[in-house]
Amino acid sequence: MDDGSDRSSIWQRLGKLFHGRHDADTVEQAIRDASEDGELDKEEGSMLLSVLSLDELQVRDIMAPRTDIICAPEESGIREAAELIMATGHSRLPVFSGNRDNIIGILHAKDLLEHILNPPEQTFPISRLMREPFFVPETKNVLDLLHEFRTLKQHLAVIVDEYGGTAGLVTIEDVIEQIVGDIEDEHDAPREEEISLQPDGSYLIAGRAYLEDLEETLGLKISSDEVDTLGGYLTHLAGRVPATGDTFTLEEFDGAVFTVNDADVKQIKSVRMLRPSVVQGIPVEKNAAAIMEQSTPQVVDMAEGQKSSDAKA
């Protein structure tokens, strides 16, 4: 009874707050005012503001990118698929034909149960059991997607780009997390911080960290019309995928030095960033030189080298 009365109380308060208010800006201000006045607690206000913000997001802003999709080829047997589901903890697996740009179905873990217990059927191809995939464009509004998830009783959407290729995946959990924050279950691996301070004063940054997050966390306002992530930005600067150890000095950010910490042939996985003002044990005015010495020890002072050669001569 208490829970029911609490819910009624919340809806009554919301009705009073939003009475006569129709546009999003007015509603947002009403929520903020109510939070400040104590009519809504902070958690309620935060969740309501998050719901409003869904209308400003596109699915590409919250999707798991194509490179992170765990999926199975259509020729996989039921036993193979079951082992993959057990290893990942996912309840649904995309099924592809040829490559990941051609998702042809979604395999539900519960559909495997009756077959996995029957040994003769364990080698059946999963294409017999897969369901129709739900495709949406990467520019779709997140709030609209939430409505479609509900009306179509779908929990997973395959995101396609303008050329029809697979851009990523979005689940209903991804959308709900935009409202209530991260939801972790027993299968989720501990999430690594995308931007973490290291003992030496540097920052270890994931290649997929968004440029806007760098501004919010580190005060680095890096803007680009071509890319959204730090890895993409450094790749754009280099004109290729940088290799591990490659270093970039951005003078417009007080000489901040970005060193590729981990990369493969396709993408930058992590970057180490060091600012002149955070080198430990060295006066601030000497920090820039110290960073360059740390990051690029192979660089030699050409003037000193010439003096040494002249002396030997």
PAZAPA-4460 file (N, C-alpha, C; in steps of 0.05 Angstrom, whole numbers, plus 32768, in hexadecimal, padded with zeros to 4 digits):
% residues 313
    n_x    n_y    n_z   ca_x   ca_y   ca_z    c_x    c_y    c_z   seq   type   mol
   8010   7FE8   8000   8000   8000   8000   8011   8019   8000     1      M     A
   8027   8018   800F   8038   802F   8010   8044   8036   7FF5     2      D     A
   804C   8020   7FE6   8058   8025   7FCB   8043   8031   7FB9     3      D     A
   802A   8027   7FBB   8015   8032   7FAA   8010   804F   7FB0     4      G     A
   800E   8056   7FC9   8009   8072   7FD1   8020   8084   7FC9     5      S     A
   8039   8079   7FCB   8050   8089   7FC2   804F   8090   7FA5     6      D     A
   8047   807B   7F95   8045   8080   7F78   802F   8094   7F72     7      R     A
   8019   8092   7F80   8003   80A5   7F7C   800C   80C1   7F83     8      S     A
   801B   80C3   7F99   8025   80DD   7FA1   8037   80EA   7F8C     9      S     A
   8049   80D9   7F81   805B   80E3   7F6C   804B   80ED   7F54    10      I     A
   8038   80DD   7F4B   8029   80E6   7F33   8018   80FF   7F39    11      W     A
   800D   8101   7F51   7FFF   8119   7F58   8011   8131   7F57    12      Q     A
   8029   812E   7F62   803C   8144   7F62   8044   814C   7F46    13      R     A
   8048   8137   7F35   804F   813D   7F19   8039   814B   7F0A    14      L     A
   8020   8143   7F10   8009   8150   7F04   8008   816D   7F0A    15      G     A
   800D   8174   7F24   800E   8190   7F2C   8024   819F   7F1F    16      K     A
   803C   8192   7F1D   8054   81A0   7F12   8050   81A7   7EF5    17      L     A
   8045   8194   7EE6   8044   8197   7EC9   802A   81A2   7EBE    18      F     A
   8018   81A9   7ED1   7FFE   81B3   7EC8   8002   81CE   7EB9    19      H     A
   7FF8   81CE   7EA0   7FFB   81E6   7E90   8016   81E9   7E82    20      G     A
   8028   81D6   7E86   8043   81D8   7E79   8044   81C3   7E63    21      R     A
   804B   81CC   7E4B   804A   81B9   7E35   8064   81B6   7E26    22      H     A
   8075   81CB   7E25   808E   81C8   7E16   80A3   81BC   7E29    23      D     A
   80B8   81B0   7E1C   80CC   81A1   7E2B   80DC   81B4   7E3D    24      A     A
   80E2   81CC   7E34   80F3   81DE   7E44   80E4   81E6   7E5E    25      D     A
   80CA   81EB   7E5C   80BA   81F2   7E73   80B8   81DB   7E87    26      T     A
   80B4   81C3   7E7C   80B2   81AB   7E8D   80CD   81A6   7E9B    27      V     A
   80E3   81A9   7E8D   80FD   81A6   7E99   8101   81B9   7EB0    28      E     A
   80FA   81D2   7EAB   80FD   81E6   7EC0   80EC   81E0   7ED8    29      Q     A
   80D4   81D5   7ED3   80C2   81CE   7EE9   80CE   81B8   7EFA    30      A     A
   80DB   81A5   7EED   80E8   818F   7EFC   80FE   819A   7F0D    31      I     A
   810F   81AC   7F01   8125   81B7   7F10   811B   81C8   7F28    32      R     A
   8106   81D7   7F23   80FB   81E8   7F39   80F0   81D6   7F4F    33      D     A
   80E3   81C1   7F47   80D7   81AF   7F5B   80EC   81A1   7F6C    34      A     A
   8103   819A   7F5F   8119   818D   7F6D   8125   81A0   7F81    35      S     A
   8129   81B9   7F78   8134   81CD   7F8A   8122   81D4   7FA2    36      E     A
   8108   81D3   7F9D   80F5   81DA   7FB2   80EE   81C2   7FC4    37      D     A
   80F9   81AA   7FBD   80F4   8193   7FCD   80DA   8184   7FC6    38      G     A
   80CC   818C   7FB2   80B3   817E   7FAA   80BA   8163   7F9D    39      E     A
   80D1   8161   7F91   80DB   8148   7F86   80F7   8143   7F93    40      L     A
   80FC   812A   7F9A   8117   8125   7FA3   812B   8124   7F8C    41      D     A
   8144   8124   7F92   8158   8127   7F7C   8157   810F   7F69    42      K     A
   8152   80F7   7F73   8151   80E0   7F61   813A   80E1   7F4E    43      E     A
   8123   80E9   7F59   810B   80EC   7F47   8110   8101   7F32    44      E     A
   811B   8118   7F3A   8120   812D   7F27   8134   8125   7F12    45      G     A
   8149   8117   7F1A   815E   810E   7F07   8152   80FB   7EF3    46      S     A
   8141   80E9   7EFC   8135   80D5   7EE9   8122   80E3   7ED6    47      M     A
   8113   80F6   7EDF   8101   8104   7ECD   8110   8115   7EB8    48      L     A
   8126   8121   7EC0   8136   8130   7EAD   8143   811D   7E99    49      L     A
   814A   8105   7EA2   8156   80F2   7E90   8142   80E9   7E7B    50      S     A
   8128   80E6   7E83   8113   80DE   7E70   8111   80F4   7E5B    51      V     A
   8111   810D   7E63   810F   8123   7E50   8126   8123   7E3D    52      L     A
   813E   811C   7E47   8156   811C   7E36   8156   8107   7E20    53      S     A
   8146   80F2   7E24   8144   80DC   7E10   813C   80E8   7DF5    54      L     A
   812C   80FC   7DF5   8123   8108   7DDC   8139   8116   7DCD    55      D     A
   8150   811B   7DDA   8166   8129   7DCD   817C   8115   7DC4    56      E     A
   8178   80FB   7DCA   818C   80E7   7DC3   8184   80D7   7DAA    57      L     A
   8198   80D0   7D9B   8194   80BD   7D85   81A0   80A2   7D8E    58      Q     A
   8197   808C   7D81   81A0   8072   7D8A   81BE   806E   7D87    59      V     A
   81CA   807C   7D74   81E7   8079   7D71   81F6   8084   7D89    60      R     A
   81E9   8095   7D99   81F5   80A0   7DB0   81F8   808C   7DC7    61      D     A
   81E8   8077   7DC7   81E7   8064   7DDD   81ED   8048   7DD4    62      I     A
   81F0   8043   7DBB   81F3   8027   7DB1   820E   801B   7DB8    63      M     A
   820F   8001   7DB9   8229   7FF3   7DBA   8233   7FF1   7D9E    64      A     A
   824B   7FFB   7D98   8255   7FFC   7D7D   8259   7FE0   7D70    65      P     A
   8259   7FE0   7D56   825B   7FC7   7D47   8272   7FB5   7D50    66      R     A
   8289   7FC2   7D57   82A1   7FB3   7D5F   829C   7FA4   7D79    67      T     A
   8289   7FAC   7D89   8284   7F9F   7DA3   826D   7F8A   7DA2    68      D     A
   8261   7F87   7D8B   824B   7F74   7D89   8255   7F57   7D8A    69      I     A
   8249   7F48   7D9C   824E   7F2C   7D9E   8238   7F1D   7D8F    70      I     A
   823F   7F10   7D79   822B   7F03   7D69   8235   7EE8   7D5F    71      C     A
   8224   7ED9   7D52   822A   7EBE   7D49   8224   7EBB   7D2B    72      A     A
   8235   7EAD   7D1D   822F   7EA7   7D00   8218   7E94   7CFE    73      P     A
   8209   7E96   7CE8   81F0   7E86   7CE5   81F5   7E68   7CE5    74      E     A
   820D   7E60   7CDD   8213   7E43   7CDB   821B   7E37   7CF7    75      E     A
   821C   7E48   7D0B   8223   7E3D   7D26   820E   7E29   7D2F    76      S     A
   8217   7E15   7D3D   8204   7E02   7D49   81F8   7E0C   7D63    77      G     A
   81E4   7DFE   7D6C   81D6   7E06   7D84   81E9   7E05   7D9C    78      I     A
   81F9   7DF0   7D9E   820C   7DEE   7DB4   8220   7E05   7DB4    79      R     A
   822A   7E0C   7D9D   823D   7E22   7D9B   8231   7E3C   7DA5    80      E     A
   8218   7E41   7D9C   820A   7E59   7DA4   8205   7E59   7DC2    81      A     A
   81FE   7E42   7DCD   81F9   7E41   7DEA   8212   7E47   7DFA    82      A     A
   8229   7E3D   7DF0   8242   7E42   7DFE   8249   7E60   7DFD    83      E     A
   8243   7E6D   7DE6   8248   7E8A   7DE4   8236   7E99   7DF6    84      L     A
   821D   7E91   7DF8   820B   7E9F   7E0A   8214   7E9C   7E27    85      I     A
   821D   7E84   7E2F   8226   7E7F   7E4A   823F   7E8F   7E50    86      M     A
   8250   7E92   7E3C   8269   7EA1   7E40   8265   7EBF   7E43    87      A     A
   8251   7EC9   7E35   824C   7EE6   7E35   8236   7EEF   7E48    88      T     A
   8224   7EDD   7E4F   820E   7EE5   7E60   81F7   7EF3   7E52    89      G     A
   81F9   7EF5   7E37   81E4   7F02   7E27   81CC   7EEF   7E24    90      H     A
   81B4   7EFB   7E24   819C   7EEB   7E1F   8194   7EEA   7E02    91      S     A
   81A0   7EFC   7DF2   819A   7EFD   7DD6   81B4   7F01   7DC6    92      R     A
   81B6   7EF3   7DB0   81CD   7EF5   7D9E   81C5   7EFC   7D82    93      L     A
   81D1   7F11   7D76   81CC   7F16   7D5A   81D9   7EFF   7D49    94      P     A
   81CD   7EF8   7D34   81D7   7EE3   7D22   81DD   7EF1   7D07    95      V     A
   81F5   7EEC   7CFC   81FD   7EF8   7CE3   8203   7EE4   7CCD    96      F     A
   8201   7EED   7CB5   8208   7EDD   7C9E   821F   7EEA   7C8F    97      S     A
   8236   7EDE   7C8E   824D   7EEA   7C80   825D   7EFC   7C92    98      G     A
   8252   7F13   7C9A   825F   7F25   7CAC   824B   7F35   7CBC    99      N     A
   8255   7F45   7CCE   8243   7F53   7CE1   8231   7F68   7CD5   100      R     A
   8237   7F6F   7CBC   8226   7F82   7CAE   820C   7F75   7CA5   101      D     A
   820B   7F5B   7CA7   81F3   7F4C   7C9D   81E7   7F3C   7CB4   102      N     A
   81DB   7F4B   7CC7   81CD   7F3E   7CDD   81B2   7F33   7CD2   103      I     A
   81AE   7F19   7CD6   8196   7F0D   7CCA   8182   7F03   7CDF   104      I     A
   818A   7F03   7CF8   8177   7EF9   7D0D   8181   7EFE   7D29   105      G     A
   8170   7EF9   7D3C   8177   7EFB   7D59   8171   7EE0   7D66   106      I     A
   8184   7ED5   7D74   8181   7EBC   7D82   817B   7EC1   7D9F   107      L     A
   8165   7EB6   7DAA   815E   7EB9   7DC6   8168   7EA1   7DD5   108      H     A
   8174   7EA6   7DEC   817F   7E90   7DFC   8169   7E7C   7E03   109      A     A
   8152   7E85   7E0A   813C   7E73   7E13   8133   7E60   7DFD   110      K     A
   8138   7E69   7DE3   8130   7E57   7DCD   8142   7E3F   7DCA   111      D     A
   815A   7E41   7DD7   816D   7E2B   7DD5   8168   7E14   7DE9   112      L     A
   8159   7E1A   7DFE   8157   7E08   7E15   814D   7DEC   7E0D   113      L     A
   8137   7DEA   7DFF   812C   7DD0   7DF8   813E   7DC0   7DE6   114      E     A
   814F   7DCE   7DD6   8160   7DC0   7DC3   817B   7DB9   7DCF   115      H     A
   8185   7DC9   7DE1   81A0   7DC4   7DEC   819F   7DAA   7DFE   116      I     A
   8187   7DA3   7E08   8185   7D8B   7E18   8181   7D72   7E07   117      L     A
   817F   7D75   7DED   817C   7D5E   7DDB   8195   7D5C   7DCA   118      N     A
   81A9   7D4B   7DD1   81C2   7D49   7DC2   81C0   7D48   7DA4   119      P     A
   81AE   7D39   7D98   81AD   7D39   7D7A   81A7   7D55   7D6E   120      P     A
   819B   7D66   7D7E   8193   7D81   7D73   81A8   7D96   7D78   121      E     A
   81BD   7D90   7D87   81D1   7DA4   7D8F   81E1   7DAE   7D77   122      Q     A
   81E1   7D9F   7D61   81F0   7DA7   7D4A   81DF   7DB6   7D36   123      T     A
   81C5   7DB8   7D3B   81B3   7DC7   7D29   81BE   7DE3   7D26   124      F     A
   81BC   7DEF   7D0E   81C4   7E0B   7D0A   81B1   7E1E   7D19   125      P     A
   81BC   7E33   7D24   81AB   7E46   7D34   8198   7E55   7D21   126      I     A
   819D   7E54   7D07   818B   7E62   7CF5   816E   7E57   7CF7   127      S     A
   816C   7E3E   7D02   8151   7E32   7D05   8141   7E40   7D1B   128      R     A
   8150   7E4B   7D2E   8143   7E56   7D46   8142   7E74   7D47   129      L     A
   8151   7E82   7D37   8153   7E9F   7D3A   8139   7EAD   7D32   130      M     A
   8136   7EC4   7D3E   811E   7ED5   7D39   8125   7EED   7D27   131      R     A
   8111   7EFA   7D1D   8115   7F11   7D0C   8123   7F28   7D1C   132      E     A
   8137   7F34   7D10   8144   7F4B   7D1E   8133   7F64   7D1C   133      P     A
   8137   7F76   7D2F   8129   7F90   7D2F   813E   7FA5   7D28   134      F     A
   813B   7FB1   7D10   814F   7FC4   7D06   8145   7FE1   7D0A   135      F     A
   8157   7FF3   7D12   8150   800F   7D14   8168   8020   7D0B   136      V     A
   8163   8037   7CFF   8179   8048   7CF6   8188   8055   7D0D   137      P     A
   81A1   805B   7D0A   81B1   8066   7D20   81A9   8082   7D28   138      E     A
   8199   808F   7D17   8190   80AA   7D1D   8175   80AA   7D2B   139      T     A
   816A   8093   7D32   8150   8092   7D3F   8151   809E   7D5A   140      K     A
   813C   80AC   7D62   813A   80B8   7D7C   8136   80A3   7D91   141      N     A
   8145   80A6   7DA7   8145   8091   7DBC   8129   808E   7DC9   142      V     A
   811B   80A4   7DCD   8101   80A3   7DD9   80EE   8094   7DC7   143      L     A
   80F0   8098   7DAD   80DF   808A   7D9A   80E6   806C   7D9A   144      D     A
   80FF   8066   7D9D   8107   804A   7D9F   80FC   803C   7DB7   145      L     A
   80FC   804A   7DCE   80F0   803F   7DE6   80D3   8038   7DE2   146      L     A
   80C4   804A   7DD5   80A8   8044   7DCF   80A5   802C   7DBD   147      H     A
   80B7   8029   7DA9   80B5   8012   7D97   80BD   7FF8   7DA6   148      E     A
   80D0   7FF9   7DB7   80D7   7FE2   7DC7   80BE   7FD8   7DD7   149      F     A
   80AF   7FEB   7DE2   8098   7FE3   7DF1   8081   7FD8   7DE0   150      R     A
   807B   7FE6   7DCA   8064   7FDE   7DBA   806A   7FC5   7DAA   151      T     A
   8083   7FC1   7DA1   808A   7FAA   7D91   8094   7F92   7DA3   152      L     A
   8096   7F97   7DBD   80A0   7F83   7DD0   80BB   7F79   7DC7   153      K     A
   80CD   7F8B   7DC0   80E8   7F85   7DB9   80FB   7F8E   7DCF   154      Q     A
   8111   7F81   7DD2   8125   7F88   7DE6   8140   7F90   7DDA   155      H     A
   8144   7F8B   7DC0   815D   7F90   7DB3   8159   7F9A   7D97   156      L     A
   8168   7FAE   7D8F   8166   7FB9   7D74   8181   7FB9   7D67   157      A     A
   8182   7FB1   7D4E   819B   7FB3   7D3E   819B   7FCE   7D31   158      V     A
   81B0   7FDD   7D36   81B3   7FF8   7D2B   81C1   7FF8   7D10   159      I     A
   81B5   8004   7CFC   81C1   8005   7CE1   81C9   8021   7CDA   160      V     A
   81DF   8024   7CCB   81E7   803E   7CC2   81D9   8045   7CA7   161      D     A
   81E1   805C   7C9C   81D3   8065   7C84   81D7   8054   7C6C   162      E     A
   81EC   8042   7C6D   81F2   8031   7C56   81E6   8015   7C5A   163      Y     A
   81D8   8011   7C71   81CC   7FF7   7C76   81DE   7FE4   7C85   164      G     A
   81F6   7FEC   7C8C   8208   7FDB   7C9B   8202   7FDD   7CB9   165      G     A
   820C   7FC9   7CC8   8207   7FC8   7CE5   8218   7FDD   7CF3   166      T     A
   820B   7FEF   7D02   821A   8004   7D11   821D   7FFC   7D2E   167      A     A
   820A   7FEC   7D39   820C   7FE5   7D55   81F2   7FD7   7D5E   168      G     A
   81F0   7FD5   7D78   81D8   7FC9   7D85   81CF   7FDB   7D9C   169      L     A
   81B5   7FDB   7DA0   81AA   7FE9   7DB8   8195   7FD6   7DC4   170      V     A
   8196   7FD3   7DDF   8182   7FC4   7DED   8170   7FD6   7DFD   171      T     A
   815A   7FCB   7E06   8148   7FDB   7E16   8156   7FE3   7E30   172      I     A
   8169   7FD2   7E39   8178   7FD9   7E51   8189   7FF2   7E4D   173      E     A
   8194   7FF5   7E35   81A4   800C   7E2F   8194   8026   7E31   174      D     A
   817A   8024   7E28   8169   803B   7E29   8162   8042   7E46   175      V     A
   815A   802D   7E55   8152   8031   7E71   8169   803C   7E82   176      I     A
   8182   8034   7E7B   8199   803E   7E89   819D   805C   7E85   177      E     A
   8193   8067   7E70   8194   8084   7E6C   8183   8093   7E80   178      Q     A
   816F   8084   7E8B   815D   8090   7E9E   8166   808B   7EBB   179      I     A
   816C   8072   7EC1   8172   806B   7EDD   818F   8067   7EE4   180      V     A
   81A1   8068   7ECF   81BD   8063   7ED4   81C4   8046   7ECD   181      G     A
   81DD   803F   7ED1   81E6   8024   7EC9   81D8   800E   7ED9   182      D     A
   81D0   7FF9   7ECA   81C4   7FE2   7ED6   81D7   7FCA   7ED1   183      I     A
   81E1   7FBF   7EE7   81F4   7FA9   7EE4   81E8   7F90   7EF0   184      E     A
   81ED   7F79   7EE1   81E3   7F60   7EEC   81FC   7F4E   7EF1   185      D     A
   81F6   7F35   7EF8   820C   7F23   7F00   821E   7F1B   7EE9   186      E     A
   8215   7F20   7ED0   8225   7F19   7EB9   8237   7F30   7EAF   187      H     A
   8232   7F49   7EB9   8241   7F60   7EAF   825D   7F5F   7EBB   188      D     A
   8271   7F63   7EA9   828D   7F66   7EB3   8290   7F81   7EBF   189      A     A
   82A2   7F85   7ED2   82A7   7F9F   7EDD   82AE   7FB3   7EC6   190      P     A
   82A1   7FC9   7EC6   82A4   7FDD   7EB1   82BD   7FEE   7EB6   191      R     A
   82CF   7FEF   7EA2   82E7   7FFF   7EA5   82E0   801D   7EA1   192      E     A
   82ED   802E   7EB1   82E9   804A   7EAD   82F5   8053   7E92   193      E     A
   82E6   8063   7E84   82F0   806D   7E6A   8306   8082   7E6E   194      E     A
   8305   8090   7E84   831A   80A4   7E8A   8322   80A0   7EA7   195      I     A
   833B   8098   7EAB   8344   8092   7EC6   835F   809F   7ECC   196      S     A
   8362   80AB   7EE3   837A   80B8   7EEC   838E   80A3   7EF4   197      L     A
   83A7   80A5   7EEB   83BC   8091   7EF1   83CF   809C   7F07   198      Q     A
   83DE   808B   7F14   83EF   8094   7F2A   8404   80A9   7F21   199      P     A
   840C   80A8   7F08   8421   80BC   7EFF   8415   80D7   7EF7   200      D     A
   83FA   80DA   7EFB   83EE   80F3   7EF4   83E2   80F4   7ED8   201      G     A
   83E7   80DF   7EC8   83DC   80DE   7EAD   83C0   80D3   7EAF   202      S     A
   83B2   80D4   7E98   8397   80C8   7E96   8397   80B2   7E81   203      Y     A
   838B   809B   7E88   8388   8086   7E75   836B   8088   7E6A   204      L     A
   8369   808C   7E50   834F   8092   7E44   8349   807D   7E2F   205      I     A
   8331   8072   7E30   8328   805F   7E1C   8327   806C   7E00   206      A     A
   832E   805E   7DEC   832D   8069   7DD1   8310   8071   7DC9   207      G     A
   82FD   8063   7DD4   82E1   8069   7DCD   82D5   807F   7DDE   208      R     A
   82E4   808B   7DF1   82DA   80A1   7E01   82D1   80B8   7DF0   209      A     A
   82BA   80C2   7DF5   82AF   80D8   7DE5   82BE   80F2   7DEB   210      Y     A
   82C1   8102   7DD6   82CF   811C   7DD8   82C0   812E   7DEC   211      L     A
   82A6   812C   7DED   8297   813D   7E00   829C   8135   7E1D   212      E     A
   82A2   811B   7E21   82A9   8112   7E3C   82C4   811C   7E45   213      D     A
   82D7   811F   7E31   82F1   812B   7E38   82EE   8148   7E41   214      L     A
   82DB   8156   7E35   82D7   8171   7E3D   82CA   8172   7E59   215      E     A
   82B7   8161   7E5E   82A9   8160   7E78   82BC   8158   7E8E   216      E     A
   82CD   8144   7E89   82DD   8138   7E9E   82F8   8147   7EA1   217      T     A
   8305   814D   7E8A   8320   8158   7E8A   8322   8175   7E82   218      L     A
   830C   8180   7E78   830C   819C   7E6F   8319   81A0   7E54   219      G     A
   831C   818A   7E45   8328   818B   7E2A   8311   818E   7E16   220      L     A
   830F   81A5   7E0A   82F9   81A9   7DF6   8303   81A3   7DDA   221      K     A
   8303   8189   7DD3   830B   8180   7DB9   82F2   817D   7DA8   222      I     A
   82F0   818C   7D93   82D8   818A   7D82   82DF   8180   7D66   223      S     A
   82CD   8171   7D5B   82D2   8166   7D40   82B7   8160   7D33   224      S     A
   82B5   8167   7D19   829D   8161   7D0A   829D   8145   7CFE   225      D     A
   82B5   8139   7CFE   82B8   811F   7CF1   82B5   8107   7D04   226      E     A
   82BE   810A   7D1D   82BF   80F3   7D30   82B4   80FB   7D4B   227      V     A
   82AD   80E7   7D5C   82A2   80EC   7D76   82B4   80E3   7D8D   228      D     A
   82C8   80D1   7D87   82D8   80C6   7D9C   82F5   80CF   7D9B   229      T     A
   8304   80CB   7DB1   8320   80D2   7DB2   8330   80C1   7D9E   230      L     A
   832A   80A7   7D9D   8338   8096   7D8A   8333   809E   7D6D   231      G     A
   831A   80A5   7D67   8314   80AF   7D4C   8322   80C9   7D46   232      G     A
   8324   80DB   7D5A   8331   80F5   7D56   834E   80F2   7D50   233      Y     A
   835C   80E1   7D5F   8379   80DD   7D5B   837E   80CE   7D40   234      L     A
   836C   80BC   7D39   836E   80AE   7D1F   836A   80C2   7D09   235      T     A
   8357   80D5   7D0C   8352   80E9   7CF8   836B   80FC   7CF5   236      H     A
   8377   8103   7D0C   838F   8114   7D0B   83A6   8106   7CFC   237      L     A
   83A9   80EC   7D01   83C0   80DD   7CF5   83BB   80D5   7CD8   238      A     A
   83A2   80D4   7CD1   839B   80CB   7CB6   839D   80AC   7CB3   239      G     A
   839F   809F   7CC9   83A1   8081   7CCA   839C   8079   7CE7   240      R     A
   839A   805F   7CEC   8397   8056   7D08   83B3   8056   7D15   241      V     A
   83B7   8067   7D29   83D1   8069   7D36   83D9   804E   7D43   242      P     A
   83F3   804A   7D45   83FD   8032   7D52   8403   8037   7D6F   243      A     A
   8405   8022   7D7F   840C   8025   7D9B   8426   8034   7D9E   244      T     A
   8427   8048   7DAF   843F   8058   7DB2   843F   8072   7DA3   245      G     A
   842E   8075   7D8F   842C   808E   7D80   8423   80A5   7D93   246      D     A
   842F   80BC   7D90   842A   80D3   7DA2   8420   80EB   7D93   247      T     A
   840D   80F9   7D9F   8402   8112   7D94   8403   8127   7DA9   248      F     A
   840F   813E   7DA2   8410   8155   7DB4   83FC   816A   7DAA   249      T     A
   83E8   8171   7DBA   83D4   8184   7DB2   83DA   819F   7DC0   250      L     A
   83E7   81B0   7DB1   83F0   81CA   7DBC   83D9   81DB   7DC5   251      E     A
   83C1   81D8   7DB7   83AA   81E9   7DBE   839F   81E1   7DDA   252      E     A
   83A8   81CB   7DE5   83A0   81C3   7E00   83B7   81C3   7E13   253      F     A
   83C6   81D9   7E12   83DD   81DC   7E24   83F2   81C6   7E21   254      D     A
   83F5   81BC   7E08   840A   81A8   7E03   8404   818D   7E0E   255      G     A
   83EA   8187   7E12   83E3   816C   7E1C   83ED   8157   7E08   256      A     A
   83F8   8142   7E13   8404   812D   7E03   83F3   8113   7E04   257      V     A
   83EA   810A   7DED   83DB   80F1   7DEC   83EC   80DB   7DDF   258      F     A
   83F0   80C6   7DEE   8400   80AF   7DE4   83EE   8097   7DE2   259      T     A
   83EE   808A   7DCB   83DD   8073   7DC6   83E8   805C   7DD8   260      V     A
   83D7   8054   7DEB   83E0   803F   7DFE   83DB   8023   7DF3   261      N     A
   83C5   8020   7DE4   83BE   8005   7DD9   83AD   800A   7DC0   262      D     A
   83B5   7FFC   7DAB   83A7   7FFE   7D91   83AB   7FE5   7D81   263      A     A
   8398   7FDF   7D6F   839D   7FCA   7D5B   839A   7FD6   7D3F   264      D     A
   8398   7FC6   7D2B   8398   7FD1   7D10   837E   7FE0   7D0A   265      V     A
   8369   7FDC   7D1A   8350   7FE8   7D14   8349   8001   7D25   266      K     A
   8352   8001   7D3E   834A   8017   7D4F   835D   801B   7D67   267      Q     A
   835A   8033   7D72   8369   803A   7D8B   8358   8030   7DA2   268      I     A
   8365   8020   7DB4   8356   8016   7DCB   8359   8027   7DE3   269      K     A
   8371   8032   7DE8   8375   8044   7DFF   838C   8058   7DF9   270      S     A
   838A   806E   7E07   839D   8084   7E03   83A6   808E   7E1E   271      V     A
   83C0   8095   7E21   83CA   80A1   7E39   83CD   80BF   7E34   272      R     A
   83C1   80D0   7E45   83C3   80EC   7E42   83D2   80F8   7E5A   273      M     A
   83E6   8109   7E54   83F5   8117   7E69   83F6   8134   7E63   274      L     A
   83F0   8144   7E77   83F1   8161   7E74   840B   816C   7E80   275      R     A
   8415   8182   7E75   842D   818E   7E80   842B   8194   7E9E   276      P     A
   8413   819B   7EA7   8410   81A4   7EC3   840E   818E   7ED7   277      S     A
   840F   8174   7ECE   840C   815F   7EE1   8424   814C   7EE2   278      V     A
   843A   8152   7ED5   8452   8142   7ED8   845C   8145   7EF4   279      V     A
   845F   812F   7F02   8466   8130   7F1E   8483   8135   7F23   280      Q     A
   8489   8146   7F37   84A4   814B   7F3F   84B4   815E   7F2D   281      G     A
   84A7   816C   7F1B   84B5   817E   7F09   84A6   8198   7F09   282      I     A
   84B5   81AF   7F0A   84A8   81C9   7F0A   8496   81CC   7EF2   283      P     A
   8480   81DA   7EF5   846C   81DD   7EE0   8478   81E7   7EC6   284      V     A
   848B   81FB   7EC8   8496   8207   7EB0   84A7   81F3   7EA0   285      E     A
   84AF   81DD   7EAC   84BF   81C9   7E9E   84AF   81B0   7E96   286      K     A
   8495   81B1   7E9C   8485   8199   7E98   8483   8190   7E7B   287      N     A
   847F   81A4   7E69   847B   819D   7E4D   8493   818E   7E42   288      A     A
   84AB   8197   7E48   84C3   818A   7E3F   84C5   816E   7E4B   289      A     A
   84BD   816B   7E64   84BF   8152   7E71   84AC   813E   7E65   290      A     A
   8494   8147   7E5E   8480   8135   7E51   848B   812B   7E36   291      I     A
   8496   813D   7E27   84A1   8134   7E0D   84B7   8121   7E10   292      M     A
   84C7   8125   7E25   84DD   8112   7E2A   84D3   80F7   7E32   293      E     A
   84BD   80F6   7E42   84B1   80DD   7E4A   84A4   80CF   7E32   294      Q     A
   8495   80DE   7E22   8484   80D2   7E0E   8494   80CB   7DF5   295      S     A
   84A9   80DA   7DEF   84B8   80D5   7DD6   84D6   80D4   7DDC   296      T     A
   84DF   80C0   7DEA   84FB   80BF   7DF2   850E   80BD   7DDA   297      P     A
   8503   80B6   7DC2   8514   80B3   7DAB   851B   80CE   7D9F   298      Q     A
   850D   80E4   7DA7   8512   80FE   7D9C   852C   8109   7DA8   299      V     A
   853E   8113   7D97   8557   811D   7DA0   8559   813B   7D9A   300      V     A
   8565   814A   7DAD   8569   8166   7DA9   857E   8169   7D93   301      D     A
   8575   8173   7D7C   8587   8175   7D65   859E   8188   7D69   302      M     A
   8599   819D   7D78   85AF   81B1   7D7D   85C5   81A4   7D8D   303      A     A
   85BE   8195   7DA3   85D1   8188   7DB4   85E0   8173   7DA4   304      E     A
   85D2   8165   7D92   85DE   8150   7D82   85F3   815C   7D70   305      G     A
   85EE   8174   7D65   8601   8181   7D53   861A   8189   7D62   306      Q     A
   8616   8194   7D7B   862D   819C   7D8B   863F   8184   7D91   307      K     A
   8632   816E   7D97   8641   8155   7D9E   8652   814C   7D86   308      S     A
   8645   814E   7D6E   8654   8145   7D56   866B   8158   7D50   309      S     A
   8667   8172   7D54   867D   8185   7D50   8694   8180   7D63   310      D     A
   868E   817A   7D7C   86A3   8175   7D8F   86B4   815D   7D88   311      A     A
   86A6   8148   7D7E   86B5   8130   7D77   86C7   8135   7D5E   312      K     A
   86BD   8146   7D4C   86CC   814C   7D34   86E6   815B   7D3C   313      A     A
***
